[in-house]
């Protein structure tokens, strides 16, 4: 086998069990030439067969040994073997550079070999359901996102939001992930899901797998969700995935008696996800990143970091901004700034917000603002979403209102895929990757902005101010959103003595550059921008000569 590629071994039981999924657990210890063993959960593959999947970034000779909870089962217990791992020589970035990790400074992501990784995710919450048909629809959407520059897909392992459990629209070709009494896993469901997860990896997209929506901890109970998570780790942990313990971890179900009474529901939910998170951390053998996604309660202090009682269970902080209207723009930036101040530092990104076209709002100009305001405020990446895609609408089966009647829109997924915001965020990622983006730090002190228009709400006006980040003495990037028909950027301050900058206006919709020549700095170290090529939002890029 090659490094970082998944290999699979299957083992056949020599005895029958009444309930094999619940009666037997199998682990396989893999040991490399360094003598360090790695304990990998195996999964029930149906009938009397269990399978294990393994991948490693380190070439060499490996030995494996099975450990069964029933040591008398000689088909499953103490089975041993040896194999060799060779260097991968292809061009898939997830295999050539390895799965993603957190950087040593805790501010961004990188591949296992240290290559920086700029997270740009698309959100397909219900992407494993049969409404996104395999293979034609799933592959079409994946290739579209890959072509636009996305490198992550956020997808839920079948236990979905915005619908009752076992609602027909959530099924895939083999039904639901669990039996309706939650007594055992549906192996066939995950056989169908395998094709989708494997395909994402094969074309270079990282699956960010959400175990479920948060209220399933109450539906199923903690012990059943631990079994769910053990099965997910066994099935997909060898792939270069990222784990999210849950979506909206402390959110009650829509018809729960404590809906709206967050202070009564939250403590128990947080305790549940702390226990589940500690369990996943203990059994996860491959060092895949772990996070959790929060609900939006219009509170800048609320993030993945307080979905659990122990922040150290997480590797990075996923946020959800208030969204649906640009009146909530202030919440997006302030939540990132708050999370970045926490210690020890960990990468921060918006995991959900301002879905394009949701409620007939949040068009492409909002998507540009959301991306650039987040990235220049210190985010380690960005997650996009489009109404119609996250819930997988189709023309024949538009998404209906959730259990309390909220209806987000019925745009079909294939039409939503062509919404211009997704391509423009790919342009944004490409612009940043032209520089040492991982060294950028927020520098709002570089901005001198005009006062807000008193006719505009203070929160909205504050959100529409310019954003600045850079590498002092080397690079400055400023995003100037449209502000009351004009840019509010008056001047760039704090220009270093003895350093000359060339200035460019860059169109954030298509990346077109318009040279402005060298910056003319006044005696106070200020540069006043010239009139931009047109009235719209602009990036101002200042490159040291």
Helices and strands as residue ranges (DSSP letters): E 7-12, H 20-23, E 26-31, E 37-41, E 43-44, E 49-54, E 60-68, E 80-85, H 93-96, E 100-102, E 109-111, E 116-117, E 119-124, H 136-148, E 152-156, G 168-170, H 187-202, E 206-210, H 216-220, H 222-236, E 242-244, H 262-283, E 290-291, G 304-306, G 311-313, E 317-320, G 326-328, H 329-340, E 348-352, G 358-360, H 364-375, E 381-383, H 413-416, H 420-433, G 437-439, E 441-442, G 444-446, E 447-449, H 458-463, E 467-471, E 475-480, E 482-483, E 486-487, E 489-492, E 501-506, E 513-518, E 538-544
